[in-house]
Amino acid sequence: MSNLQRLMIAGGGTGGHVLAGIAVADAWTKTSDGDCVQFVGAKGGMEERLVPKSGYPLHLLKLGSLNRVSLNQKLKTLVQLPLALGASIQILLKFRPGFVLGVGGYASGPVILMARILRALKLIDCKIAILEQNSVPGFTNRLLSRCVDVIFAAFPGTEKRFPKKRVILTGNPIRSAMKPLPSAPSEPFTLFIFGGSQGAVGMNSLVIESLPYLSGVASRMRWIHQTGERDYERVKQSYEKQGIAARVEKFIDRMADAYGEASLLVCRAGSSTLSEVATVGRAALFVPLPTAADNHQEMNARVFSDSGAGFLIPQNSTTGQQFAEKVLHLMSESEEIRRVEKAVQAFAMPGAAEKLAEYLKTLTT
């Protein structure tokens, strides 16, 4: 196989990073032959579950975080880093990719850096790129942007934070199952609550706190709630305590179906989530993760809310009663939901994975 068919995708940690990588891999393999894509991730990340399930080979590095972690974790990561760099060299020399794409997360750092060094030493011949999924670039991508050929951006305006001549706006690659949906059903009014691939304990707590104020309209509502593994029992018992018959699940694989049933979404504001919401065209209450690096989730959500394409609900300053009042208001204002659905569709950038894959291949010419 020519190395011009081989793509190595590095990164992960969160479902958003991994799913974007898988979307690109799926687009790449449509026009390439053989086992032409391999992933490199970190042990303990979502890539361990999601990548093999998608049918792609996965190499794992032992590597933690350096940003916003304890001194002990930083020291541990610094000890792991030389080993991760060495492992990255072995993986790159064995696979000899023609293209290396970092999708964010800690595993992307060693692979991108070693690809650049090995290319400079003429030991491999590859083009190198990164994908920035958020409106505010992450710690890893800020460092890596100096040593790549191209930076793919999901949000308009991100090009201002990188060298402009190397930034290509593609949108965020998302699962191919996500398609534009007709207007949301208003009866029964259905809340779809999900916190991303690992759940969202703080957001779950806000919803639980709101249940006593919503139990009076339970007969007119449906709840679909993806809790994540660790919060399943607590959330399930909270609905039962209020006498609410909710569909509570640890994980929902058929997300497109759940989007289709929803009248209103309650979710975090990671880039992949926002891209899916825009693509399916649903109104959402965005509850950004308060501890997200560089506060990027709130910045992402503000891009949408400032354009009338969703509602920003700060987790730490919103009470359960206030949350319930917002839901009740939207239950009675279907036209407002329709306006938001129309506005959010303006952020949809369909075919991002295909655009990214196609542009990568042009770098050879």
Steps between C-alpha positions, in 0.01 A plus 500: 500500500629848414564722800272755328211277601607467864351732762593498868254671735635594843312619807191427700414497866145626457229366274501823301863464394464130424174524304643779284798280421277206415289720270815604311617139485166391353521774236862410420434131448227572246769597248799294619571129491605256770576558867596860439408666832647445846431684828728593787334580833563502873427222743183569696340721234174447313702386199555163669127426461403696190785443253506116504120502480535697175742245358826699497837394648590690818838557665495619862746726680536535875459873540313738730439873511719804562227763499283582805607195700674443833878517541511123549317442171732741319807318634352164402429626149852641464637157587267335246574750222840361383350152479203634303736680261700183449187294441376761250824467301458123479136527392576760232799311356305176484186644334676772295192718444477752224279716722481555875197674654476608864141528622572637848569332829831410656598213268509736203796694641774232491387363163489839327835606646674176405349508151650846452843390624505178298399695191779750557744208525353360175405175672135535400325707236168635625280806522393603850175665611290565808128547553387773741143419602430788739457873467794539740805288408605240756837479675636221281396658170641839596840334530468278195378775266860613454615175343218389268424560134132582547250568779139394445249711693145416606388852600503819291736747666749239619734605220570817699674291766735318261725595207228592248672360191493149646139494626222328302141528625334161449255473788517218750492141371206314653335160476353430157171388661423863589266658246266804500175416676148639460374734772495349846182334627315717752280226648601335714763761582819294518821603675813321382774548760854383430839597630735369239691175487586499869179641643474827695446472874453874556245534222322186621477658846341814356237290321434296816454822698241616245283186512273604791408812304424298185321202652164681471522489119646148485196364316571740212875432483750229415857477624793332322811524717848370420682507832842348444620193686568647844176697547244253370358372830475843663315653205270200454401503868435876489243460222337209684478707820299765313280240332630591154525220245823600326714310254834501682803340334875495564579542131288546189660368184214598267531872564335598172179328610504677836551837330200423282274440800612813687307826528782666693859397575691549825870449439858613545665732247793305364567558133378159382175542692442844353574376150251215537234735642548735203484215251181344637346845562384476860452769765719444805572618851880504506649433844877548449744297708632761750840332528565464126851604401522872419123518567458396136152349544351826622671685216359245254149535644515879486569487125165323464296684763613845379349409162171375644600141418464359850478592868799529733432357848797551738522192720631667815265799503174333395261344754277203434198727521643741240582208272144366535354842427699518175375157394139588586528826306624320189229235534243776459690692229535264206566792264808596699633147461435520125699826480795341677483191277525725195785705647709200606489350151707795380794350692477165321796422275411170334769283348778628728671160517499466123628857452782441747602168342491645149707802596760285673556308177556823306805571716695249289467711186 
